[in-house]
Every structure is written in C-alpha cells, then in structure tokens.
Amino acid sequence: MSKDETIYDKIQSVIGNLNGKLNILEEEISVDIQLQYFELSKKMKQNNSYINADKCLKILKSKKPKEQELKEALISLSIIDNVEVMRAMEDYLDYIDGDIRKWAIIAFQENRMLIESSLLEQNQIFITTGLGGKDNKLRYFLLVKVDIEELSYSQKKLITDEFTEIFRQFDSEIEELYFDKKEYFTLTCLIPMKIPIKRVFTLCIAQCNEYGAILSPEFLVTNVKKPTAEEIENHFKDKQRR
C-alpha cells in the first residue's frame, strides 16, 4: 500500500465502487479464529448442512454442549433473518467466554448485518482485522524505535502530547501508550479507514524530532495482532541483518 493510499481505497480496489454500509468487527479476534469460522461457514453453505433454529437455540442453552455443535449452531443462526434469533444470540454473549465467545461475536455481527440489510434494503459490507476497530475506525498497533540511549520524562511527555494532538487532527485516538522499553515505545490507536496511516505516523515522528532527533523514522505497524516481545526482538534482528 502506497504512502497516500488508505484502507478504504484498498477495499474499493478489491470490490469496486462501495455501495453499502461498512461494518467493522470491533473486538480483537485472532485471524486464525476468523479463518476457522469462515472456512466452516463456507463448508456448511456448500453442503447445505445448517441446523434448524429451534435445535440451535437448544444447543446454546444446554449445559455441556460439544464445541463443534456450538460452532455449527452459531453459524446456522447467523443466516436466519429473525429479530428474536438475533436477540437470543446477543443474550448468549452475556454469559459465554473463551474462544467460543469469539465465534459467537462473529456470528452475531453477521446476523445483525443480515437483518439490517433486510430492514434498510441496504447492502452490508463486513470488515474484519485481527485487532478489530470501532465505528469507522480500525485499530492498529504501532512500535516506534528510540534513537537515543533513553527517553527522559520530559521527552516522554513531549511524545505523548505531540502524538495526541496530531491524532486529534486526523479524527484518530490513542487508546494505550507504553514506554516499557528503553529501545522503543508502543501504542494502540484507532484511525479512520479514509486516513493514510503512514502519513499520520510519519508526521508524529517528524514533529517530535523537531525538538531533537530522538525517534527513528522507521516504525512497525500492524492491525493483525499485537506482537510478542520475542517477535519484536526478532523484527529488530532482521532489520540489522539487511
């Protein structure tokens, strides 16, 4: 993706002119779980192996349901255009946890989109990433390398203030900002799909460096998952080898 290209532009290039409402999966759900969900959904559609609504609701309410039955029940409910079914799925989310809850979240979102599409006579487009999002904004993880031995308190405050202000100018927001390591700092943020993310981050770093070359112009950004400390360390090692 080029510097000035946005996620919205990328979506347009894939599906053509956007003619419908964009729905972003808000929760952080790993790409692996999403792939498992959509692969099973595709398989059930091909085999027409959906479970009827009454049986699905019984499975959700049973005390010790089998995991595979739960997954198939949730997918089966996701394609039913019925408000009562949607409410039952929403109630289910209140007391379920673990990985099956993540399946339930995706199924509920699909069902809600189906009903909204029917009521509003408007196409619904489902946007999913590993880190999720909020409203029309996607969530990103950003890592910025520090170019000095250690940031002082005043430099950390400068970075926080400058990043916060520039994000505000782009209708974006910082959710978390951590200075846990001397070598780099990290943040999670929400940025509208129509905003070129590289432009935001580059501007933030350049603005901070107006007060001294404290930050590297290179950064790591992803919306797939938050990397572990080991993955970050390997990232730096790979950069040094090049």
N, C-alpha and C positions, 0 to 999 in steps of 0.2 A: 504494500500500500504506500503510495507516494506521500510526501510530507503534507500536502494540502488536500489529500483525499480523506473523506470521512467514512465512518462505518455505514452511514446512510447511503453514501454514493456506492459503496461496495454492494450493499443489498440491492440497490437499483440495477447495478450492472448484472446481477445474477438473475433477478426475477422480472426485470423490465420496469416499466412505469408502475410505481406503487399506487395501488387503487384499493385501499382498505386501511383499517386501524392496526397500528403496530402494538403488539402486546409483548412486554419484556418479562421473562421469568425473573422474579425479584430475588428469590432465595439462592444461596450458594449451594449448588448441587454439582458434584463432580461430573466431568464429561463422560467418564466411564459408566456411571449410573444412567445418565441421559441416553447414551448409546444402547445400553441394555434395554431400557424402556422402549425406545423407538424400534429396535430390532424385533422385540417380542410383539409390539403393536403391529408392525408390518407383517409378521408371520401369521398372527391371528386374523388379520384382514384377508390375506391371501387364502387361508384355509377356511375362512368364514367360521371360526371356532369361538365366537363370542358366547358368553354366558348370559342367560336372561336376567333381567333386572332384579326380580324377587330373590333368585338364588344368590346373586352378587351381594345384595344387602344382608342376607343371612350370613354369608361368609364374613363380611365386615364385622358383624355383631357376635360371631362365635368366639368362644373363649380361647381356643387353641387352634387357630386356622393354620393350614400349611402355607408356607411362604409363597410357593408357586401359585396356589389357588388365589391368594390375596392379590398377587400381581395381575393375574388374568382377570380377576373381578374388577379391579380398578380400571384396567384398560377397557373392559367391556362397558363399564359405567360411563367412561369418558365420551363415548359416542352416542349417548342417549340424550335426546333433546327434551329434557323434562326438568322443570324447576325443582320439583321435590327431590329428584335424584341429586341435583346439584347441592341442595341444602344438606342432604344426608352425607355427601362427600365432605362438605365443609365441616359438619359436626364431627366426622371421623378424624379430621385433622386436629381436633382439640385434645384428643387423648392418645394418639398414636405417636411413637417416636422411633428413632433408629433409621436405618436405610429405607424401610418400607414407607416411612413418612415422606421421604423424598419422592418415592414413586407416587404417593397419594397427591403430593403438591402438583406434580406434572399433570396427572390425570385430572385433577380439579381444574387446573388452568385450561386444559383442552376443552373440558366440558363447559366451562363458563364462556369460553370463546364461541363454542358451537351455539349456545343459547343466545348470546349477544348477536351473533351473525343472523340468527333466525328472526329475532325480535326487531333488530335495527335494519335488516336487509343490507348489511354491510360486510364485505369480506374482512376476515381477521387474519393477521399475519403474526406468527409466533416466533419471537426472537429469543434464543437461549444461549447463555455462555456459562462457563464454569463458576464464575464469581457473581453472576446474576446482575441485578440492577434495580432501578426504582423510577417509576413514571416513564419518562422518555430518555432516561439516563442509564448508561452501562457502568458497571463497577470495574475499576482497574486497580492492579497492584503495581506500584512504582518503586524502584530502587535507584537511588542516586549515589554515586561514588563520591567520597570526600577527597579533595586533592591536597589537604594539609594533614599534619600528624593527628590533630584532634580539634574538634569544634569547641569553642568557648561558649559560655552561657549566652552571651550577647549575640554570637553568631547563630546559635540555635534559634534564638528569638527572632533574629532577622529573617532566617529561612522560613519560620512559621508564619510571620507577618506577611512577607512578600508572596509566598505561595498562596496563602489565604486570600489576599487581595486580588491576585491575578485570576485565581479560580473564580472568585465572585464576578469578575468582569466577563467571564465566559459562561455564566449561569451554571457553574460547577461547584462542587463542595468537597471538602476533605472530611472523611469520616474518622480516620485514625492517622496519626503521625508519630513515628517512633525513632528515637536516637539511641538505640540499644547498642550499636557497634561504633567503634571509632572510624572504621573504614567506610561506612556508608550509613544512610538513613533510609527508612521505608515509609510508605504511606498507602492507604487505600482511599479511593476517591470515586465520585460519581460525576460523569461527564456526558452531556447530551450527545446523541449519535450524530448530530449535524455539525459537531465541532471537531476540527482536526486535532487529534490528541497530541501529536508530536509538536505542533505549534505551541500548545499550552505549556508542555513540559520544558521545551527549549526556551521559551520566554521566561519562565520561572527561574531557571538556572542562570540565564544571562543577566536577569535583574539582580539576583543575589551576588553575582560576580562583579557587578558594578562597584561593590564595596570591598573588593579584594578577590583574587582568584582562589576561592575556597571549594568550589564544586567542579567536578569533571563534567564536560559537555556530553559525555556518554551516559546513558541510563538504560535500565532494563524495565520494560513494561509488559504486562500480560493481563488478559481477562479470562484465562483458562483456570488457573489456580494460584494460590499463594505458595511460592517455592519454599522449600525447607532450607535450613541453614546450610546443609550439605550441598543442596542444589545451587545455592548462591555461591558457595565457595568454589564449586566446580565451574560455575559460569566465569568467575574471575580467572581461574587457572586456564580455561580455554582461551580467554581474551589475551592472556600473557603469551600463549604459545603462537599466536598469529603474528 
